[in-house]
Amino acid sequence: MNKLEFYLNNGGKYSFIPRREKLSKSIFISTSTKYFDPIRGQRVIEDFLDNMVLGEQLGFDGLLVLEQHGGPNAVTGQSIVMTSALAARTKNIRVGAVGPIMNTYLSPMRYAEEVAALDYLSRGRFFFGMPVGIGPNYHALGIDPTRARERLREGHDLMKKAFMEEGPFEWDGKFFKVPYANLWPKPLQKPHPEIWVPAVGSKDSLKFAADNHYTYLAILVPRPVLLRNIKTFRDMCEEAGYTADPTQVVATATVHVAETDKQARLEVEAHFMSMLQNSFGSPFHDSFPPGHVTSQSLRGMMSGGYRAKEISETTFEEAVADRSIICGSPDTVAEQIEELTSAMGAGRLVVNCDGWTAPAWLTRKNMTIFAEEVIPRFRAPGGKPIWDNNNSQAWNTTSEYGARVEEPLARPTVRLADSGVVDIRTAHIEELRKQLEP
């Protein structure tokens, strides 16, 4: 197995809405707030935070908070706030807001201040994202999307200069006029925390990430397009004068692991299909309004690239084949992760374990089996995450336990009246219950 870093992303999605057969507008911005229940909303937020904190105890390498606005797709509309809560509730794991949409800020200096503050609050564990954001985010907040990329690039340049150069200095740009750009405090990490670029595959975004040595987070892209985008990104890194490190390429997948392949599908299929049918069913013009993508990227989309087929029409079998979802026994999941990340040359995997509508107990079961029986296969002996420098003989995380525990000398069995002798560890799985001789 190739070596991987695992980042947990449980979206905190608010899913208590009726299914609609055909959407005329984006679910992000057109779903009435009459469906919002504050009691359930609090539960979603509490479960989100609890599950992410559990990620540190299980031995994930990092926690990732994404951001959406104006609808039920997530109740993490302010990823900086949620990441601050995670920084306070965890001790060692990396925490990332990937992230705030810079164009929602009046000034990038405000965003720079929040980045620096979180870097200190997390004691240098923070990383952040520079997404353009999708169209509904702009519609929901009343922001002009037609200059989204141009404004983001200028804002990035201003923020990066504030991170790295002595202030105060004057900035006189097209979108921002700052007579005294004077960032206090400067970030703890030098020259600044790591930056990730979430992107569907626009060449503009890929070049932006490559030129700045940033990390490319590949999202929502069909497999053939994804592999082309990865090659383009690596080629652009070479043109920029360096070879991309595997950790600069991040794969993403919904992952569900259970005792058997059959059990995993039974547990996750309905929740995953609910996400596809209720979360991604939006008209093209809502997701990509005029000016939001480059003309070159738009031509690619319209000629059979991304969104050639509506995501909401994807079948479960197609999603499995595309590795949009990876589900099965620990052996099956490990094999599919190895295949996906090897094809991409990815050194990191963002894992969504919550299935969108899955109850918290099922999410935690999934996360625990994944940490104990899958993650150790992609780590050096000992199973420690990248943040654990503890040399103690005791194990600290579930993934480390899974790597170090030895099988018992004798199989733990019990005799049951209806099944004979069964393995205690798998007696609750019907298809494994009768495998031993009576």
N, C-alpha and C positions, 0 to 999 in steps of 0.2 A: 504494500500500500504506500502511495506517495504521502509525504508529510503535509498536513493541513492545519490551518487555524480555523476554529469554529466560533462564529458569532451568532448569538441568539437574537431573533427578531420576532417577538409576539406582538402583533399589531394593536391589541387593545381595541378591537373593532366592535362597534355597537350593531348588533345583528337582529334586534327584535323588530323586524319590519316585515310586512307581507310580501310574498313573491309576486312580481308582475310579469306577465307574459311578454309584453313588448314595451320598451322604454322609448318615449319620444324625446326625453331629455336625460341628461346625466343624473344618475342616482346621487352623485356627489353633492349636487346643488338643488335638486328639485324635490327631494323627499321631505314631506312636511314634518315640522317639529312636533306635530301632534302625536307622532309615534315615539317621541322621546319620553322615557320614564326615568326621572332622576334617581329613583331607588335602584333600578337596574343599572343606570349609568354609573352610580357609585360602585356597584359590584364589579362592573367591567374594569374600572380604573384600579380598584383594589386587587383584582385578580391579575391584571397586567403587571402591576408593580411586584406583587408577591411572586409571580412566576419568573420575572426577570431577576429578582434577587436570588431565587432558587438556582438560577443559571450559574451564579458564582459558586454556590455550594456544590453543584454538580460538576464543575470544572470546565465550563465553556471558557474560551479565550477572551470574549468580549460581548458586550450588550449593545444593541443597535436600536435606536428609536427613530422611526420615520415620521412623516408629517403630512396630513391632509387637512383640507378646510371645507366647511360648508355642507357637511353631510354625514351620514352614518358610517362611512367607511372606516373611520377611526375617531376615537375620542382623545387622541393625542395631537390635537391641533397645534399645540405649542411644544415642540420637541425639546426645546431648551429647558422648559419647566420640568418636564418629565425626566429628562436626563439629570437635572439637578437633584430631583428626588432620589434617583438611582445612585448618584454619587454619594449622597448622604447615607443611604441604606446599605452600601457595599463598602469593602475595604481595599481590595486589590485588583479586581477585574477591570479591564478597559471599558470605558463607557463612551458611547458616541451618539451625537445628534446628527443624523444623516437623513433628512435634516431640515433645518430652517431654510426657507426660501428667501434668499437675500433681497429679492425684489419686493418683498412685503415690508421691508424696512424703509423708513424715510431716508436714512443715511446708513451706509455700510459701516461707519464709525460706531454706530450703536450696536451692530452685530459684532464688531471686533471687540467691543467692551464686554459683551456677554461671553464670547469665546474665551477671552483672557480670564474672566472671573471664574468660569467653570473649570478652566485648567488648574486654577488654584484650589477650588473647592474639591476637586478630585485628586489633588496632589500629583498632577502630571499624568493622569490616566485618560484624559479626554482626547477624542478626535472628532472631527466634524465634516459635514458634507457641503457641497456647493451645487445643489440641483437647480435646474431651471424651473422645475415644477410643471405640472400638466395644466391644460387650459382651465378646468373647473376651479383650480385654486385661484386663478386670476379673476374668474367670473364671480366667485364667492366673496372676494375681498375688494372688488371694484377697482382692479388694477389693469392698466392698459397692457395687453399681452404682445402687442405688435413690435415693441422694442425690447422684449424680454431678454434676449441673448446679449444684445448690445449693452444694455444697462447692467446686466450681470457681470460682463467682462470688465467694464470700467469700475464697478464696485469692487470686484475682486482685486484689481490692480491697486486701488486706493487702500483697501484693507491690508493687503500684503505689504505695501510700503509702510503702513502704520505699524505692522508687526516687526518689521526688520530694520527700519531706519529711525534715526533720532528725530524727535519732534521738539517743538512744533514745526510744521511745514505747511505751505499753502497748496491746495489742490484746486485747479481751475479746469474742470472737465466739461463734457457735454451735458451730463446728467447731474453732476455733483459739484457744488461750489463750497469748499470748506476753507475758510481763511486761516483757521488754526487747527490743523489735524494733529492732535497731541494725545496719544493713547496712554492712559494710566489705568491699571498697570499694564506693562508688557506681559505677554504670555510666559508662563513658567518654562514650558518646553521651548527649546531653541532650534531653528528660528521661529517656529510656531508649531502648534499641534498638527498631526497628520491630517491631510485633506483627502476626502473621497469624492468622486464625481459619479453620482448615479445617472445612468444614461440608457436610453433605449437603443442608441446606436448612431445618433447624428454624428457625421464626420467632424462637425464643428466641436462637439463635446469630446470626441475621442482625441482630437488634436490638442484641445485645451488641457486634457489630462496628461497626454504624452509630453507636451512641451514643458509642463510644470512639474514633471515627475510625480504626479498624483496617482491615486489608486482608482481604477475603473471598476465600478460596481455595475455589472450587467443585469438589467431588469426587463421583464416582460417581453422577451424576444423569442420567436420560434427558433428551434435548434439550428437549421441551416444558416439563418441570418446571424444568429449568435456567433457561430464559428467564423463567419466572414468578418464580423465586427472585431473579434479578438485578433485575427490576423492583421486587419487594418490598424488596430491600436499598436500592435507590436512593430509593424512596419514604420509607423509614425515615431515610435520611440527610437528606432534605429536611425531614422532621418534626423532626430533631435540629438544624436550622438551617443546613445547608450542602449544597452540591452535591458528590456523590461524584466524586473524581478518577478518571480511567481506571485509574491504577495501583492503586486500591483494589479492583479486580476482576481476579482471576487465573483464566484458563482453564487447563485441564489436558488433556493428550492423550498417548497413546502415538504416537510419530512414527517412521516408517521411510521413508527416501528412498534411492532407487537410480537407476541410469541410465535406466530406463524404468518405466512403471507395472507391466508384467508382471513385470519383475525384482524390483521391490519386494515384490509380493505373494508371489512364490516364496520370497523370503528371510525374510519375517516371519510369514506366515499361521500356520504350525504353532506357532511360539513364542507368538504372541498368543493363539491358541485354547487353548493349554495353560494360559495364565494364567487365562483365563475359566473353563475347566472344572475346574481343579485348585485355584485360589486363592480363588474367590468362591462355591464351592458349599457354603453353610452354611445351616442352618435359621434362620428369622426370629428365633426366640426366643433363639438364641445371639448373634446380632448386636445385637439390641435387647431386652435383658431388661427386666422390669418396672421402671418408674421411670426408665429410661435416656433416654427421649424424652418430651417433653411430650404430654399427651393430645390437644392440637390437631394436633401433628405425626403422632401415631399414627393419628388419623382420616384425615389426608391420605394416609398410606401405604396404609391399608387400602381407600381409595376410588379407587385407581388412580394414585397418585403413585409415589414411589420404591419399588422392590421390588415393583411390581405384577407384574412378570415377573422370574424369577430371572436374575441376571446370567450365571450359568453356562450358561443355555440360549440366550444370544444367538448369532446366526450372524455370520460375518465380514461379510457384506453389511449386516446391521443395524448392526454396530459402525461400519462406514465411513459409512453414512448418518447415524448419530448423532454422528459425529466423535469417538467414543471412540478410534478409531485413525485416523490420517491417514497414508496411505502412497501412494507413487507417485514419479514423476520430480520433479525440483526444481520444474518449472512446476506440476504437479498439487498438490504439497504446499503450495507458496506460496499457490495459489488457495484451497485448503481452509482453511488457517490464516487467511487474510484473511476468508473467509466466516464462520468460527466466531467469531473475535475481534470482528469488526464487529457481528455479531448480538448479542453479549454486551456490547459496549462495553468490552471488556477491554483494558487497557494492558500486561498481562503474560501470558506463557504459560509454564507449567511443562511441560517436555518430558521424557518418559520414552523413552529411546533404547535400552534394553537388551532389550526384547522378552521379559523374564522368564527365558527359558531360552536366549537367544541366546548363542553363543560370543563371547568378548571381541573377537576380530578382526572379527566382523560388526558388533558394537556400535560399534567404532571407525571402521569404514568408514562406517556410517550417520551417526555424529556429524560426521565430517570433511566429507562431502558436504553435510550440512545446514548446517554452519557456513560453508562456502565458497560455496554456491550458493543458499541460502535466506535465512539471516539477513540478508545485506546488503540484501535487498529491503525490509526493514522498518526500515532505519536511515538516518540522514542520510548524505550523501556522505562517504566515508572509512571507513565501516563499523565505527567504534570502539564498544566496549561502554561502558556508563555509567561504569565505573571507570577508563577509560583517558584520562588528561589529557596524555599524551605528545604533544608537537608535533613530534617527530622526523620526518624524511622517510622513515625506514625503517618497514616495517609490522611489527607485533608479534604479531598473531593471525591465524588462518586466515580468519576472517570479514572482517578488514580487507584481507587479500590478495585475497579474492574480490571485494571492492568496488572495488579499485584496479587489478587486473590488466587488461590490454587483450588482446583476441583477437589471435593472431599474424596477420601480414599474409597469410600463406599457410597453408592448412589442412595440418597435418602428416600426410603420407600415406606408405604403404609398399605395395609390390606383393607379394601373397602368392599362392602357387601355386594354392590352392583357391578364392580369393575375388577375385582381381584387386586393384585399388587400394582400400585401406581407410583410414579415419581411425585413426591410431595410438591416439588417446585412447579410442576406443570399440570397438576391435577385439575386446575380450573379451566383448562383448555380442552374442549370436548374431543378434538381430533387427536390429541396427544395422550388422552386419558387411558386408552386401551393399548398402548404400544408395548407394554411389558407383559411378559408371560404371567398368567394367573398362578 
